[in-house]
Amino acid sequence: MHIETFRPKNRELQKYIESYYILKHSKEETNISYLAFPSICSIVSVVNNAENIISQDYISVKPSQLRQLDTSLVCRFNNPICFKYQGDIKEITISFRSLGLNAFLNNPLKDYSNSFFGPFIPFSDYEKEMKTIIEIEDNTLLAESLEKYWVAKLKGFRHPFLNNAVSIIEEQPKISTLELANEFNISRKTLIKHFKHHICKTPTEYKKILRFRRTMEEMRTIKKATTLTELSYIADFFDQSHMTTSFKSLTGLPPRIFFKNLTTIQNSNIQWIFN
């Protein structure tokens, strides 16, 4: 399996899109499976001449003679997802920042997501244009075409308090939902409703996943030995026990075993556990 990652060159897109990658898996390769973990980002994927088959335990990506294109949105999951690839597969995956996808949509994000992994067709020309883009052989030209498409769809996102609420959480992950609501003179219920509408997560879920992702990033960049206790405070957990509980909830594994098995795809922020 080969993965090439890109970051948007367009400055406006950089505000809303974190990164995207092009994945290729050939029929000559052995079947590959990996676990992907909850993210504060919204993940949009497109596979060409293939389909995503969803079962109780995993999502299988297989070539299809009937499906020319399969598109999906992942923004509601709080547990690991196992992906299995077999045969000739080409996939584009875009990671939108926490509120980023809303900047391109006519309706709140929740209107496009009914499950943890579901079809995503946000525009009338989406399937046609994605089909044309994904069939470009040169990855650099493909990335340029992909950016051009999303720039044309960019509307921006304005909200009376959500952008500021997310910024406060990133600076103060230990802030309570009630304290955060009080910052904007709104009720706790109203705050939660708007998070669900535009992020498809509650503030509590968002904070939990944010800490988890920060811990992964710290482990990826740390140059010296760091204890789990030290790491828990660096990532704004209340203590090591709090971190362990969160990791078991989001990954099914305690931190030590999780990090022992975690693989970071070279030169990217993609972190999976391969089976």
VENTABEL-V303511 format. One record per backbone hydrogen bond with DSSP energy under -0.5 kcal/mol. NH is the residue of the N-H (numbers start at 1). CO is the residue of the C=O. If there is no record, write none. Layout:
NH:CO / NH:CO
//
This chain:
2:24 / 4:22 / 6:20 / 14:10 / 15:11 / 15:12 / 16:13 / 17:13 / 18:95 / 19:95 / 20:6 / 21:93 / 22:4 / 23:21 / 23:91 / 24:2 / 25:89 / 29:26 / 32:85 / 34:83 / 35:273 / 36:81 / 42:96 / 43:41 / 43:74 / 44:42 / 44:94 / 45:72 / 46:92 / 47:70 / 48:90 / 49:68 / 51:62 / 53:51 / 53:60 / 54:52 / 55:53 / 55:58 / 59:82 / 60:53 / 60:58 / 61:84 / 62:51 / 62:60 / 63:86 / 64:49 / 68:66 / 70:47 / 72:45 / 73:118 / 74:43 / 75:73 / 76:116 / 81:36 / 83:34 / 83:81 / 84:59 / 85:32 / 86:61 / 89:25 / 89:87 / 91:23 / 92:46 / 93:21 / 94:44 / 95:19 / 96:42 / 96:94 / 97:16 / 100:97 / 101:97 / 102:99 / 103:100 / 104:101 / 105:101 / 105:102 / 110:197 / 111:108 / 112:109 / 113:110 / 118:73 / 120:71 / 126:123 / 129:125 / 130:126 / 131:127 / 132:128 / 133:129 / 134:130 / 135:131 / 136:133 / 139:137 / 142:138 / 143:139 / 144:140 / 145:141 / 146:142 / 147:143 / 148:144 / 149:145 / 150:146 / 151:147 / 152:148 / 153:149 / 154:150 / 154:151 / 155:103 / 156:103 / 165:161 / 166:162 / 167:163 / 168:164 / 169:165 / 170:166 / 171:167 / 172:168 / 175:172 / 180:176 / 181:177 / 182:178 / 183:179 / 184:180 / 184:181 / 185:182 / 186:181 / 191:187 / 192:188 / 193:189 / 194:190 / 195:191 / 196:192 / 197:193 / 198:194 / 199:195 / 200:195 / 201:195 / 206:202 / 207:203 / 208:204 / 209:205 / 210:206 / 211:207 / 212:208 / 213:209 / 214:210 / 215:211 / 216:212 / 217:213 / 218:214 / 219:215 / 220:216 / 221:217 / 222:218 / 231:227 / 232:228 / 233:229 / 234:230 / 235:231 / 236:233 / 237:232 / 243:239 / 244:240 / 245:241 / 246:242 / 247:243 / 248:244 / 249:245 / 250:246 / 251:247 / 252:247 / 252:248 / 253:247 / 258:254 / 259:255 / 260:256 / 261:257 / 261:258 / 262:258 / 263:272 / 265:263 / 265:270 / 268:265 / 271:269 / 272:263 / 273:35 / 274:272 / 275:33
//
